[in-house]
Amino acid sequence: MRILSHTLGIFTHPDQEWRAIRDDRHSFVQVFLSHVPILALIPCISGFIGVTLIGFPVGNHWVKLTVASAAALAIITYISMLVGVYLFGEFINWMASTYQVKGDEPARHYAGTALAVFVTTPIFLVGFVGLYPNLWLNAAVTLLAACYSIYLIYEGIPILMNLNKDQAFMYATSVVTVGLVMLVTVRIGSVLLWGLGVGPVYQN
């Protein structure tokens, strides 16, 4: 329960919460598995309900996806999110030596994983908006969540990594760049999967 409390704290008092996260020093398994598999369900289940029960406009028509099609897309999305957060954390860990982050390997690895887990939390939580799958509404809310995630990166790195402002700024900028590249890669991967037939099937 102590780990789960960080999810709320990262919104209400991020500075204080980053220090608490740094001092906890949980293992990778604890910090990753206690958050990501649970939070990643929010956008997947919400999206599944939205596209099968409520529907969305395509041209002049209001359409819904079949249950099988929506379930397949939800499962693919869920797995992609788990893998994406894990790889994001590994990239952060890999860059730690470049920016001269001090501490032993377990401490650095925990810090990188914790950063990846908690900065993606806002994006997972706003997944509830998928219950109403309006393109512009979903895009606007996700953009706001992404902006807050970027803020958390710049706020959290100097605390978690014990870096001065200049080092922390460069490190954070690199992390944001990696995150954006990964997001684009996931989008391209989705398009490729659709081209291979793993795409939406509309209800009659």
Protein Blocks (a to p, Z undefined) as FASTA:
>chain_A
ZZmmmmmmmmmmmmlmmmmmmmnopafklmmmmmmmmmmmmmmmmmmmmmmmnopcehjb
ccdddfklmmmmmmmmmmmmmmmmmmmmmmmmmmmmmnopgcdfklmmmmmmmmmmmmmm
mmmmmmmmmmpccfklmmmmmmmmmmmmmmmmmmmmmmmnopafklmmmmmmmmmmmmmm
mmmmmmmmmmmmmmnopacdddZZ
